[in-house]
């Protein structure tokens, strides 16, 4: 029996300069929708001859003011809860270089409140382990980066690149 299907979330990274405009609303079926507008005059550096509006549907969209704890509560905590019930869980971060994936996943090093999904998830899981002292738990974690069709095991101190099919 499937516990949960794939969930897709969007997060808008805070920017210093305006690269485009965005709006978060709902579509006709009440799904959160992110509309990105790239006016031709702001399209400096890339071709934008046709479309100015791009619309994407998500389970939830986090705007520029969203904090790390909100991301954890909505994205990672349900996955961790499913893991505690015996299901496998995966959180997959996808986006352009510089789009904020690393900050969302690992967090910032300067402030405790900026911890990302991984440190929050580990803390949460170990809290759950302590609450249930009647069971024995084994936790396996993998953390990898896929870039240009190469895989990098980010927990391996050698940081060697490997073909995806050669990763353990």
N, C-alpha and C positions, 0 to 999 in steps of 0.2 A: 504494500500500500504506500502510495506517495504521500509524504508528509506535507510537502510544499513544492510548488513549481518554481521555475526560475523567476526571480524578481529583478527588475531593472530600475535603477535609481539614477538621477542626474544631480550633479552638484555644480553650481556656478561659482567659479573662482573669483575672489575679489581682485580687481585690477586697479592700477594707478591711473591709467588713461583710458579713455573711451575707445574701444575697438569695435563696438557695435552695441546695439540695444537689445534688451531681452524683456520678455513678459512671461509671467507664469499665470496660467489660468486653467480652465477645464474644457475638454472637448465635449462633443454632443453626448458622449456616453459617460460623462462625469469622471473621466480619467485625467490626472494632472498632465498638463501640456506645457512644454517650453517652446516659445516662439522666439527665434533669434532673427533680428533685422540687421542687415548689413547694407546701409544706404550706399549708393554708388560713390558718393563723395568721400565716404570713410573706407572705401575698399582699396586704399592705396597699397600697392605691392602685390595685389593678386587680381585676376580677371573676375569681374562680376558684371557680365553683360546681360544676364537674364533675370535671375531670381534675386529678390531682396529679402524674402521671408522664408525661414526654414522652421518647420514645426515637427516636434518630437514628443511622443507620449511615453510616460513613465508611470511606475507605481507611486512614486513621490519625487518631487523636485525640491532640492535644497538651494535656497538663494544665497547671496553673498554674505548675509548676516548669520547663516547657520553655524553653530558651534560643533566641536568634535563630539560632545556628549550626545547631542541630538542625532548625529550621524550614527553613532554606536547604538543608541536605543532603537532606531528604526531599521538599520541595515544589519548590524552584526549580532545584536542580542538574540533576535529570533533564530539565527543560524546556530549560535552557541546553545540555545535551549534545545534545538533539534538534535545537536550533537550529544547533549546530555541524555537524550532519549534513545541514542544508539544509531542515529542517522549520520551519514557523512555530510560534511559541510564545506562549501567553497565560497570564498569571496574573491571576485575577479575584478580588478580595477583596470579600466581601459581608457585611453585618451592620448592626446598629443603630448609630446615632450613639453614639459613646463606647465601642464594643465592642472597640477596639484594632486596627482595620484599618490606620490610618496608622502606628502603631508597628511592626506586623508588616511592612508594605511599605517604609517609609522608615527606620524605626529611631529610636533616641534620639540626641540631639545631645551628650549629656554624656559618654558612655563609648564608646570604639571598639568594644567587644564588643557593644554594643547596635545596631550597624548592622543595617539591615533587608534585605529581599530585593533591593531595587534596587541599593544600593551593593555588596552582596556579589556580585550577578549581574554587574554591570559589571566588577568586579575579576576575577572568574572568567573572563569572556569574553575580556578583554584578556590575561590570562595564557595562555589557550589560543591566542590569535592569535600571541603571541610565540613559543610553542612550535612553531608551524607556519609558519615563515618562508617556505616555498615557495609560499604562496598569498597572494592579496590578498583582504581582507575589506571588506565594506560593512555597517555596522550601522545599522539604523533603529529608533528607539525612539519609542513613544508612551506617554503617561502622562495618563490622563484620569479625571475624576470624573463620575459620573452622579448627579444629585440632583434630585428632583422633576421628572423627565423633561427636564431640561436637562443638556447636556454642557459640561464645563469642561476645556479643554486646559491641563493643569497645567504644561506647558513653555512656554506662551505668556505673556509678561510682562504682557499686557493683562488676563488673567483674565476675559475676556468670556464670558458665558453664550451658548450657541447651542443650537438644536434639534439633537437627535442626528443627524438626517439631513443637517444642514448642516456637520457637522464634517468636516475633511479625512480 
